[in-house]
Amino acid sequence: MKALLLENIHTDAVDLLRSRGVEVETRKGALDPAELKEALHGVDLLGIRSKTQVTREVLEAHPQLQTIGAFCIGTNQIDLTAATDTATVVFNAPYSNTRSVVELAMGEIIVMARHLTDKNKAMHEGVWDKSAKGSHEVRGRTLGIVGYGNIGKQLSVLAEAFGMKVYYFDTVDRLAMGNATKCDSLDELLQSVETVTLHVDGRPNNANMFGREQFRKMRPRSLFLNLSRGHVVDHEALREALVSGHVAGAAVDVFPTEPKAAGDPFTSPLQGLPNVILTPHVGGSTAEAQENIGQFVAGKLVDYSRYGSTSLSVNFPEVQLDPEIVGTRLLHIHSNLPGVLARVNSVLGEHGINVDRQQLVTKGQTGYLVTDCGNGVTPEVVAAIEALPETIRVATVN
């Protein structure tokens, strides 16, 4: 087995994979699709973060690729439909860096409420200004969370601990944490709060969800944060709102276009504005988060390659499997059509293969059949199952 890890994935992932006998190649930066297509020759496991785009063309060019690990929360950089079509199982880290993102958001809310960026700049320029003008506590103030998933919920709890009143809006019906108040629309939230923070996912229909109209509907002198995805905010509109004073401060960690590697040039219309915090997509960039992500996602890649387990897969039917295998475990990925199980078992029966355990799980148009065969599986059996018209991929693990 060979793994290719891009974008400075934590060394814990490298160590874990190598300890399981996987050959690991690492590269510091992201690769564009053409570069990735070339780099994947002979690679079974791919690890990326947020900048590498895994397209259908890349996936179809490498049918040997078994699995992709997104060492981050988002997976919009991967064509998940194409990954499913090519029997490539995708994993991510939905929980490992949530605390780091939440702490950054809470810290930035306090920094903006106290105008600490302006105070810091003045001090570095030799200006002593101890005025309390425009500086506020966050206790007793209102926070609006757009997107109430894992990060939004944790932020909700932490903000309440600071004494803030929390409102939230999500397109999915979410149970409130603590004393948070659910809003029925984004407009209702914008009219209710003094600070707005976005924690939505990167799906295409979230593009430019926050623009001039939404900034106009925010209460005057509000604060704004985006630590989710760069393309969900119109940055020119945000600049206009900041310059006019309608928005009193902003913290932005993600951008529509981001440099591929450290040291590459960066430009934004938000540069040079007072009380604006710009960070280079570091919401989850803490030692603790990166260690957790490295261990978690690498563990998922190993579990699939060694045992066939797809628990917490983003795109595949989920099966949690026993790592103890007696004989051979047959993994059959196929189109979800009637009769597949009967046809596979017919092949096994014809060749005298004994079935010890069997699980079939489906998701959408994809079926995943796992069969433990105590007396092993011959190459002829694998070839016969591969020849079934519904088959997408067959693999065996021992």
C-alpha positions as CSV (number, residue, x, y, z in Angstrom):
1,M,0.0,0.0,0.0
2,K,1.2,3.5,-0.8
3,A,-0.1,6.8,0.6
4,L,0.4,10.3,-0.7
5,L,-0.1,13.1,1.9
6,L,-0.3,16.7,0.8
7,E,-0.5,20.2,2.4
8,N,1.6,19.6,5.5
9,I,-0.5,16.9,7.1
10,H,0.6,16.3,10.7
11,T,3.4,13.8,11.3
12,D,1.2,11.8,13.5
13,A,-0.6,10.7,10.4
14,V,2.6,9.7,8.7
15,D,3.8,7.8,11.7
16,L,0.5,5.9,12.1
17,L,0.4,4.9,8.4
18,R,4.0,3.8,8.4
19,S,3.5,1.8,11.6
20,R,0.8,-0.2,9.7
21,G,3.1,-1.0,6.8
22,V,2.0,1.7,4.4
23,E,4.6,3.4,2.3
24,V,4.1,7.2,2.7
25,E,5.1,10.1,0.4
26,T,4.6,13.6,1.7
27,R,4.5,17.0,-0.1
28,K,4.3,20.4,1.6
29,G,1.9,22.3,-0.7
30,A,-1.3,21.7,-2.6
31,L,-1.4,20.3,-6.1
32,D,-3.6,21.5,-8.9
33,P,-5.6,18.8,-10.8
34,A,-3.0,18.2,-13.5
35,E,-0.2,17.9,-10.9
36,L,-2.4,15.6,-8.8
37,K,-3.2,13.4,-11.7
38,E,0.5,12.9,-12.4
39,A,1.3,12.3,-8.7
40,L,-1.2,9.6,-8.1
41,H,0.4,6.9,-10.1
42,G,0.6,3.8,-7.9
43,V,-1.1,5.5,-4.9
44,D,-3.8,3.7,-3.0
45,L,-4.5,6.3,-0.2
46,L,-4.6,10.0,-0.7
47,G,-4.5,12.6,2.1
48,I,-5.3,16.3,1.5
49,R,-6.5,19.4,3.3
50,S,-8.6,22.2,1.9
51,K,-6.7,23.5,-1.1
52,T,-6.2,20.4,-3.3
53,Q,-9.1,19.9,-5.7
54,V,-9.9,16.2,-6.5
55,T,-11.9,16.2,-9.7
56,R,-13.7,13.6,-11.6
57,E,-11.0,13.6,-14.2
58,V,-8.4,12.8,-11.6
59,L,-10.5,10.1,-10.0
60,E,-11.3,8.4,-13.3
61,A,-7.7,8.4,-14.3
62,H,-6.7,6.4,-11.1
63,P,-9.1,3.5,-10.6
64,Q,-6.6,2.0,-8.2
65,L,-7.1,4.8,-5.7
66,Q,-9.1,3.2,-2.8
67,T,-9.7,6.1,-0.4
68,I,-9.2,9.8,0.2
69,G,-8.8,11.4,3.6
70,A,-9.7,15.0,4.0
71,F,-7.6,16.1,7.0
72,C,-10.1,18.9,7.8
73,I,-13.9,19.3,8.2
74,G,-14.9,20.3,4.7
75,T,-15.1,18.0,1.7
76,N,-16.3,20.4,-1.0
77,Q,-12.8,20.2,-2.6
78,I,-13.6,16.6,-3.5
79,D,-16.0,15.6,-6.2
80,L,-17.9,13.3,-3.9
81,T,-20.3,12.0,-6.7
82,A,-17.3,11.0,-8.8
83,A,-15.6,9.5,-5.8
84,T,-18.7,7.3,-5.2
85,D,-18.9,6.4,-8.9
86,T,-15.3,5.3,-8.9
87,A,-15.6,3.3,-5.6
88,T,-13.3,5.7,-3.8
89,V,-14.2,6.0,-0.1
90,V,-13.9,9.5,1.4
91,F,-13.3,10.3,5.1
92,N,-12.9,13.6,6.9
93,A,-12.5,15.0,10.4
94,P,-15.9,16.3,11.4
95,Y,-15.1,16.8,15.1
96,S,-11.3,17.0,15.6
97,N,-10.7,20.7,15.2
98,T,-14.1,22.2,16.3
99,R,-12.7,23.4,19.6
100,S,-9.9,25.2,17.9
101,V,-12.2,27.0,15.6
102,V,-14.6,27.9,18.4
103,E,-11.8,29.4,20.6
104,L,-10.6,31.5,17.6
105,A,-14.1,32.8,17.0
106,M,-14.6,33.7,20.7
107,G,-11.2,35.3,20.9
108,E,-11.9,37.4,17.8
109,I,-15.2,38.6,19.1
110,I,-13.6,39.9,22.2
111,V,-10.7,41.5,20.3
112,M,-13.1,43.4,18.0
113,A,-15.4,44.4,20.9
114,R,-12.4,45.9,22.6
115,H,-10.8,47.4,19.4
116,L,-7.6,45.6,20.4
117,T,-6.3,45.6,16.8
118,D,-6.4,49.4,16.7
119,K,-4.9,49.6,20.2
120,N,-2.1,47.2,19.2
121,K,-1.4,49.2,16.0
122,A,-1.2,52.5,17.9
123,M,1.1,51.1,20.5
124,H,3.5,49.7,17.9
125,E,3.5,53.2,16.4
126,G,4.4,54.8,19.8
127,V,0.9,56.2,20.6
128,W,-0.5,55.7,24.1
129,D,-4.3,55.9,23.9
130,K,-6.0,54.5,27.1
131,S,-9.5,55.7,26.1
132,A,-12.5,53.3,26.6
133,K,-14.4,54.9,23.7
134,G,-16.0,52.2,21.6
135,S,-14.7,49.4,23.8
136,H,-17.3,47.0,25.2
137,E,-17.7,43.8,27.2
138,V,-19.2,40.9,25.4
139,R,-21.3,40.0,28.5
140,G,-24.9,40.8,27.9
141,R,-24.5,41.3,24.1
142,T,-26.2,39.2,21.4
143,L,-24.5,36.7,19.1
144,G,-26.1,35.3,16.0
145,I,-24.7,32.0,14.7
146,V,-25.5,31.1,11.1
147,G,-25.0,27.4,10.7
148,Y,-25.6,25.4,13.9
149,G,-23.6,22.2,13.3
150,N,-20.7,20.9,15.4
151,I,-18.8,24.2,15.5
152,G,-21.9,26.4,15.9
153,K,-23.2,24.4,18.8
154,Q,-19.9,24.5,20.7
155,L,-19.6,28.2,20.1
156,S,-23.1,28.6,21.4
157,V,-22.2,27.0,24.7
158,L,-19.0,28.9,25.1
159,A,-20.6,32.3,24.2
160,E,-23.3,31.7,26.8
161,A,-20.5,31.0,29.4
162,F,-19.2,34.5,28.6
163,G,-22.7,35.9,29.3
164,M,-23.8,36.4,25.7
165,K,-27.4,35.9,24.5
166,V,-27.2,33.5,21.6
167,Y,-29.5,33.2,18.5
168,Y,-29.0,30.8,15.7
169,F,-30.3,30.0,12.2
170,D,-29.8,26.8,10.2
171,T,-31.6,25.4,7.2
172,V,-31.7,22.0,9.0
173,D,-33.9,21.7,12.1
174,R,-31.4,21.8,15.0
175,L,-32.0,21.4,18.7
176,A,-31.0,24.4,20.7
177,M,-28.0,24.1,23.1
178,G,-28.4,25.8,26.5
179,N,-30.6,28.9,26.3
180,A,-30.0,29.6,22.6
181,T,-32.9,30.9,20.6
182,K,-33.8,29.5,17.2
183,C,-34.6,31.9,14.4
184,D,-36.9,30.9,11.6
185,S,-35.0,32.9,9.0
186,L,-31.7,34.6,8.3
187,D,-33.4,38.0,8.2
188,E,-34.8,37.4,11.7
189,L,-31.4,36.6,13.0
190,L,-29.7,39.6,11.4
191,Q,-32.3,42.0,13.0
192,S,-31.9,40.4,16.4
193,V,-28.1,40.4,17.1
194,E,-25.1,42.7,17.4
195,T,-22.5,40.1,16.2
196,V,-23.0,37.7,13.3
197,T,-20.7,34.7,12.8
198,L,-20.9,32.2,9.9
199,H,-20.3,28.5,10.3
200,V,-21.9,27.0,7.2
201,D,-20.5,24.3,4.9
202,G,-19.0,24.7,1.5
203,R,-21.8,23.4,-0.7
204,P,-22.1,25.3,-4.0
205,N,-25.5,26.9,-3.3
206,N,-23.9,28.6,-0.2
207,A,-21.8,30.8,-2.6
208,N,-22.3,34.5,-1.9
209,M,-25.0,33.8,0.6
210,F,-23.8,36.9,2.4
211,G,-23.7,40.0,0.3
212,R,-24.8,43.6,0.2
213,E,-28.4,42.8,1.1
214,Q,-27.5,40.8,4.2
215,F,-25.0,43.4,5.4
216,R,-27.6,46.1,5.0
217,K,-30.0,44.1,7.2
218,M,-27.5,43.8,10.0
219,R,-27.9,46.2,12.9
220,P,-25.7,49.3,12.7
221,R,-22.3,49.0,14.2
222,S,-22.5,45.2,14.3
223,L,-19.5,42.8,14.2
224,F,-19.1,40.1,11.6
225,L,-17.1,36.9,11.4
226,N,-16.5,34.3,8.7
227,L,-14.5,31.2,9.7
228,S,-16.4,28.8,7.4
229,R,-15.7,29.1,3.6
230,G,-14.4,32.0,1.6
231,H,-16.9,31.8,-1.2
232,V,-19.9,32.3,1.0
233,V,-19.2,36.1,1.5
234,D,-19.0,38.9,-1.0
235,H,-15.8,40.6,0.2
236,E,-16.4,43.8,-1.8
237,A,-19.7,44.2,-0.1
238,L,-18.1,43.6,3.3
239,R,-15.5,46.2,2.5
240,E,-18.3,48.7,1.6
241,A,-20.1,48.0,4.9
242,L,-16.9,48.4,6.9
243,V,-15.8,51.7,5.2
244,S,-19.3,53.1,5.7
245,G,-19.2,52.2,9.4
246,H,-22.4,50.1,9.2
247,V,-20.2,47.1,10.2
248,A,-17.9,48.1,13.1
249,G,-15.5,45.2,12.8
250,A,-14.8,42.0,11.0
251,A,-12.8,38.8,11.4
252,V,-12.2,36.7,8.3
253,D,-10.2,33.5,8.3
254,V,-11.2,32.1,4.8
255,F,-11.1,33.7,1.4
256,P,-12.6,33.0,-2.1
257,T,-9.1,32.5,-3.5
258,E,-6.3,31.4,-1.2
259,P,-2.5,30.9,-1.9
260,K,-1.5,27.3,-2.5
261,A,1.5,27.4,-0.2
262,A,3.1,29.4,2.6
263,G,4.9,32.4,1.3
264,D,2.8,32.8,-1.8
265,P,1.4,36.4,-2.2
266,F,-2.0,37.2,-0.8
267,T,-4.4,40.1,-1.6
268,S,-7.8,41.0,-0.4
269,P,-10.1,44.1,-0.5
270,L,-10.2,43.9,3.3
271,Q,-6.6,44.6,3.8
272,G,-5.7,47.9,5.5
273,L,-9.0,48.5,7.2
274,P,-9.2,49.3,10.9
275,N,-10.7,46.8,13.3
276,V,-10.5,44.0,10.7
277,I,-8.7,40.8,11.7
278,L,-7.4,38.7,8.7
279,T,-6.0,35.3,9.4
280,P,-4.6,32.7,6.9
281,H,-7.2,29.9,7.3
282,V,-5.9,29.0,10.7
283,G,-9.2,28.2,12.4
284,G,-8.2,24.5,12.9
285,S,-4.5,25.2,12.9
286,T,-3.5,24.4,16.5
287,A,-1.1,21.7,17.6
288,E,-3.9,19.9,19.4
289,A,-6.3,20.0,16.4
290,Q,-3.8,18.9,13.9
291,E,-2.6,16.0,16.0
292,N,-6.2,14.9,16.5
293,I,-7.0,15.2,12.8
294,G,-3.9,13.4,11.8
295,Q,-4.6,10.4,14.1
296,F,-8.3,10.3,13.3
297,V,-8.3,10.5,9.5
298,A,-5.2,8.3,9.2
299,G,-6.9,5.7,11.4
300,K,-9.9,5.8,9.1
301,L,-7.7,5.2,6.0
302,V,-6.1,2.2,7.8
303,D,-9.4,0.8,9.0
304,Y,-10.7,0.8,5.4
305,S,-7.6,-0.5,3.7
306,R,-7.0,-3.3,6.3
307,Y,-10.5,-4.3,7.4
308,G,-13.0,-2.7,5.0
309,S,-14.6,-0.5,7.6
310,T,-16.4,2.6,6.3
311,S,-17.6,4.0,9.6
312,L,-18.1,7.8,9.3
313,S,-17.4,7.8,5.6
314,V,-18.7,11.0,3.9
315,N,-19.9,9.3,0.7
316,F,-20.2,5.6,1.2
317,P,-22.6,3.2,3.0
318,E,-21.3,2.9,6.6
319,V,-20.2,-0.4,8.0
320,Q,-18.3,-0.9,11.3
321,L,-16.3,-4.1,10.9
322,D,-14.5,-6.4,13.3
323,P,-10.7,-6.2,12.7
324,E,-10.4,-9.9,13.4
325,I,-10.6,-11.7,10.1
326,V,-10.7,-15.5,9.8
327,G,-9.9,-16.6,6.3
328,T,-10.6,-13.9,3.7
329,R,-12.9,-10.8,3.8
330,L,-14.5,-10.1,0.4
331,L,-15.4,-6.4,-0.2
332,H,-17.9,-5.9,-3.0
333,I,-18.8,-2.4,-4.1
334,H,-21.7,-2.4,-6.5
335,S,-24.6,-0.6,-8.0
336,N,-27.6,-0.8,-5.7
337,L,-29.9,-3.0,-7.8
338,P,-32.1,-5.9,-6.8
339,G,-30.6,-9.4,-6.7
340,V,-26.9,-8.6,-6.3
341,L,-26.7,-10.4,-2.9
342,A,-28.2,-13.5,-4.4
343,R,-25.9,-13.5,-7.4
344,V,-22.7,-13.0,-5.3
345,N,-23.8,-15.9,-3.0
346,S,-24.5,-18.0,-6.0
347,V,-20.9,-17.5,-7.1
348,L,-19.6,-18.4,-3.7
349,G,-21.8,-21.5,-3.5
350,E,-20.7,-22.7,-6.9
351,H,-17.1,-22.5,-5.8
352,G,-17.6,-24.1,-2.4
353,I,-16.9,-20.9,-0.4
354,N,-18.3,-21.0,3.1
355,V,-19.9,-17.7,4.4
356,D,-19.2,-17.0,8.1
357,R,-20.5,-13.5,8.3
358,Q,-22.1,-11.1,5.8
359,Q,-23.3,-7.5,5.8
360,L,-25.0,-5.5,3.0
361,V,-25.5,-1.8,3.4
362,T,-26.7,0.6,0.8
363,K,-26.6,4.4,0.3
364,G,-28.3,6.0,-2.7
365,Q,-27.2,4.2,-5.8
366,T,-24.3,2.3,-4.1
367,G,-24.2,-1.0,-2.3
368,Y,-21.5,-2.3,-0.1
369,L,-21.4,-6.1,0.6
370,V,-18.9,-7.5,3.1
371,T,-18.5,-11.2,3.3
372,D,-16.2,-13.1,5.7
373,C,-15.2,-16.4,4.1
374,G,-13.6,-18.8,6.6
375,N,-12.1,-21.1,4.0
376,G,-10.7,-18.3,1.9
377,V,-11.4,-16.9,-1.6
378,T,-9.7,-18.0,-4.8
379,P,-8.8,-15.7,-7.7
380,E,-11.4,-17.5,-9.8
381,V,-14.1,-16.4,-7.3
382,V,-12.9,-12.8,-7.4
383,A,-12.8,-12.8,-11.2
384,A,-16.4,-14.2,-11.3
385,I,-17.7,-11.5,-9.0
386,E,-15.8,-8.8,-10.8
387,A,-17.6,-10.0,-14.0
388,L,-21.1,-9.3,-12.5
389,P,-22.7,-6.4,-14.4
390,E,-23.4,-4.6,-11.1
391,T,-19.9,-4.7,-9.8
392,I,-17.9,-1.5,-9.4
393,R,-15.0,-2.8,-7.4
394,V,-13.9,-6.0,-5.6
395,A,-11.2,-6.3,-3.0
396,T,-10.1,-8.9,-0.5
397,V,-8.4,-8.4,2.9
398,N,-6.9,-11.1,5.1
